[in-house]
Amino acid sequence: MLLARDYVAYMAREVVRGLVESESIETEAVDQITQKVRQAMADELAIEERLNEEVREILGRYAEDMRRTGASYQEMYKKVKGQLARERRLVLR
């Protein structure tokens, strides 16, 4: 995961705490809401992890061609990831 699970849990607690304190939401089930926010954040982070894995697989299939032509792995990684993100309309950090 790009962020530590503990940090995601911390962020979720802080988001819910801020919403409750600002009276943007009203709930007695703070723990349940926090769990749902944490899960939503983790799901969003997992999208980019899966995208990164797919990019690595694609580049693995073309490793020999890239080596032969002298293409930079890092440059190709950025280009392929950007292309896949655009096609899937993903917003990445």
Residue pairs with C-beta under 8 A, 6 or more apart in sequence:
1 8
1 42
1 45
1 46
1 49
2 45
2 48
2 49
3 11
3 45
5 42
8 38
8 41
8 42
8 45
9 38
11 38
11 41
12 34
12 35
12 37
12 38
12 41
13 34
15 37
16 25
16 30
16 33
16 34
16 37
17 30
18 24
19 25
20 26
20 27
20 30
25 33
27 33
47 90
48 90
48 92
48 93
51 81
51 84
51 85
51 88
51 90
51 92
52 81
54 84
55 77
55 80
55 81
55 84
56 77
58 80
59 66
59 73
59 76
59 77
59 80
62 76
65 71
66 73
66 76
81 92
84 90
85 91
85 92
